[in-house]
Amino acid sequence: MPYHLLAADAVRSALSLRDLSDPAQGPHALQQICERAITPLRTAWGCPLIVHRHHPVVSIADNYDHLGYPADGAARNVRYTRYVSATTLLRTQTSAMIPRALRELAAADAAPADVLLPVRA
């Protein structure tokens, strides 16, 4: 599949956007909304809730392959995907963070937990 790569200035622009859900990037009302959703989940589920954040540039494998998207699927078209390199892209969906989160949890031999994957808003 031929890739149409984003220009460097377009990548810089996309990466400069602030993640409004991340308290480390300064306060925002969206964080209160997230916390109001997280708190009842922690209580109801009775197990640790891990908030996993990941860079918006992910591997093509994590964004598509590991999630079962067909190699010739329409979602991979440059019309819908912003490729950064031949192996990476700007994440197109929250699900793209799941493979990496699971690998990290497995490597840490973590106890069972629920994982929350907030995305840049």
Residue, then its C-alpha position, 0 to 999 in steps of 0.5 A: m500500500p502506498y503511503h502519503l506521509l504527512a508533512a513535518d509541519a502537519v505532524r508538529s501541528a497535530l502533536s502540539l494539540r493539548d490533551l485536555s483530559d490530562p491533568a499533567q498538561g494543565p487543568h481543564a473542565l474535561q478532567q472533571i468529567c473524566e473523574r466523574a466517570i472514573t470514580p463510580l467505576r472504581t467503586a463499582w468494579g472493586c479492582p484497580l483502575i489504571v489510566h493508560r496514556h499513550h503518544p498519539v503516534v502509534s505503530i500501524a500494527d497497533n492501530y490496525d493489524h493487532l486489532g484485526y483490520p484487513a490489510d486492504g481495508a478502507a480504514r487504512n486509506v490515506r483519506y482516513t489515516r494520517y501516516v507519519s512514516a511507513t510504520t507509524l501514523l497518528r492514532t485513528q482510534t482509542s482502540a489503538m492504545i489497547p495492544r501497547a497497554l496490554r503488552e506493558l501490563a503483561a511485562a509488569d506482571a500486573a495484577p488484574a485491573d481495568v484499564l482506562l484509555p483517555v484520548r486527546a480531546 
